[in-house]
Amino acid sequence: MTVLVVGSVALDTVETPFGRMEEILGGSASYFSYAARLFAPVQLVGVVGEDFPQEHVEEFRRRGIDVAGLIREPGRTFRWWGRYRGAMNVAETLDVQLNVFGEFQPEVPDEYRDAEFVFLANAAPEVQLQVRRQIPGARLVVADTMNFWIENEREGLLALLAEVDGVVVNDQEARQLTGVQNLILAAREVLALGPRLVVVKKGEHGAMLVTETDLFMVPAYPTTAVKDPTGAGDSFAGGMMGHLARCGEVTDVHLREALAFGTVVASLTVEDFSLRRLAACSTREVEDRLTELRQMTRL
C-alpha cells in the first residue's frame, strides 16, 4: 500500500565536526519519503519556492516518490541552518527562514485522498488537523510534533491528538506535554488524549511504543559513523510507516517490527550529510542491519 506524507521540503545548511554543507536537500517530508520508499510507494505533499533545484524533484521521482502534491510557489524555499557540536545530540539552530512554507495551507490532491497510511510531519497543529480532515477514510494517521507547539499551541495540539491514530514525540516532549517524568506513564497519559499508539523517540537510546495492549522497547542500532544527525527522527518515522504500509496491517506484532525498522533506517541516515546515505542504501541493506540488531539484542 501507499504511504502519504505532508510536510516540509527544505534547503539546509548544516555544520558538524565532520564539515559544513550548504543548501543541501532537507526537510521532514524529504527525509520521510527517502526512508519510506524503501518499503512502499510514497506520495508527497509539500511546497517549494522558485529557487528550489529541479534536480531534487527529479531525484524524488527516480526513487519512485510521487511528487504530484509538491507545488512550486513564487518566493524562496524554506531554509534551515543548524550546527552540531561534541556528541551531536542536540542541534543548535542558527537561522530559520520559513519563506513559502510559512504560508502553506496543504491541499491533498484528489488522487491521494484514498491513502490508508498517512504521516503528518511536524507543522502547526491546526495545519495538521486541516490535512487530517481531508483524508477521513485513512486507516492509520500518525502525527509528529515538537516542543514549540506543545508550549505555544497546546489547545490546537490537543484537538489534533483527539483525531489522529498515533503520535511521535521525543522523550522531553512526552514529559513536557504531560508533566509526567516517567516515560511509560507519560506515554499512557498521551494515549488518554486520543491516539491509540504513542511512539517515544529516545535518540541514541532507541525508541518506545505504547498502546492499550502493548509496551515495547527497541534499542538504537549502534553505528560508529555518525556524521550528520539531521533528519534522523523523520527517517525513523519513514521506516516505521513504510513498513506498516508494506504489511497493510496494524497489529502489535507489525508495530513492533515497524519500530525496529525505523531505528535501523535512522542509523543509516546519520552516517552522511543530507540524504546521501538514504539515497545510496537498499531495502536489503536495511533488512541485513535489522538482522544484526536482532543478533546483538538476543539473550
Steps between C-alpha positions, in 0.01 A plus 500: 500500500597863454604732782424873483716765668420869542786718618794723418744481212798721576850613418727453801837629606653261752818522706638201692849401620529322163448805282257757369249454217298784351162499326460123515169320470316479831158529656284252690309375196823445306658281768175315561448432130852370435462266797145379435562431131730214605184311598199645317394756237496857635282802421642836608309823569715807555603839365824644362598838359612607157861448605464130584730297272309289251765230539362425848151454358640259244682310776168453678349363181794269431441339837133436426370786718182652356545880506168600343425662835823700512413850383730785402400849618646846428766576759781319675514146634496427875854513639654370822856557623618291792816399682593189697789484747659234718286187518255662252196414713335841458486737204573868557272688261682799357236620255152405378331652195151357451446687171230327290452228764387764750179564303446143385143373529524143368239372258516125457456411130187303419709202387664486846183513710453124511836459680474253788831581673568868566779684680452862604854630536582778743292813434249721678233276657218688326665431163544132587135478607392664176684229307370220720140603424568482127567124533213371716529142378866446585573185700796643693583869544809579706614851590835642605532807720762698691559696819407834336144385426463339843591830663329745267214313328391255768126525438547447128726204569245342734235538229731324256578216740130432538472428126819310409586134556855548613758757606879506493682704766843496655557434869511866603186581300311215667591642840422857395159406360387306806701636792591140585868406531473121466488433126271197520248691709539807278427296188190356664387853583536586130291194409223641716494809277377299202767313301505122509878483473781717632859476383764661719839558335797486737785585262804280548298298753247377243122534510192388691155400377198520728147388412206385708620140461877524460820653631810450287855636512753486219865609533669722245727328251853582628655663195851639544487727194277791604566805279169691490202426730264724300185320393551193718158535661319545169691206352397293801137588431545421131639156574222433750212615281651349184515157661140526624383600152693207352328263746160662455415421861538669836534229765723499808744273316515724194542809717792338682662413167435852374674654800805282437511590131469867594800494731710317242413746222583791731841344570573510127387861457750638751799344325526779240380852434150569373335205324816354349502184708130434456532562127773238474353224717268219403218317675729198525760704688233615746383142554858378549560769761179399678627141509820628665297695754302188588822307551642773723194504724428127523537359852 
